[in-house]
Amino acid sequence: MNGVPIAELRRLAETLNTLRGHAVLNAVLRSDLRQLRLELADGLLAVVAVAMDKDGRPRLEIDVIRQTDGGAASQLEVRFDPT
């Protein structure tokens, strides 16, 4: 079993530390269990997801974003044309 690099653990810990003391309004877990979205009272969104690295191993990612003034976070959808 390969360990997680310490720099990766520090990055995740620092991101989670920015959320300390923030009230969670809502939590949504994707049906495939690969993503958790936390909506915080001050307008932040925290998205915790599992992605595969170049070797096909799962990798934990955490992103913190601020919602738009409208209250709903917009998502950019990109479609690729295989031609």
Residue pairs with C-beta under 8 A, 6 or more apart in sequence:
2 57
12 60
12 62
15 62
15 63
15 64
16 62
18 64
19 38
19 40
19 44
19 46
19 64
22 40
22 41
22 42
22 44
23 40
23 41
23 42
24 38
24 39
24 40
24 41
25 39
25 40
25 41
26 38
26 39
27 36
27 37
27 38
27 39
28 36
28 37
28 39
29 35
29 36
29 37
30 36
34 49
34 50
35 47
35 48
35 49
35 50
36 47
36 48
36 49
37 45
37 46
37 47
37 48
38 45
38 46
38 47
38 48
39 45
39 67
40 46
43 66
43 67
43 71
44 64
44 65
44 66
44 67
45 64
45 65
45 66
45 67
45 73
46 62
46 63
46 64
47 61
47 62
47 63
47 64
47 65
48 60
48 61
48 62
49 60
49 61
49 62
49 63
50 58
50 59
50 60
50 61
51 58
51 59
51 61
52 58
52 59
53 59
65 73
67 73
68 74
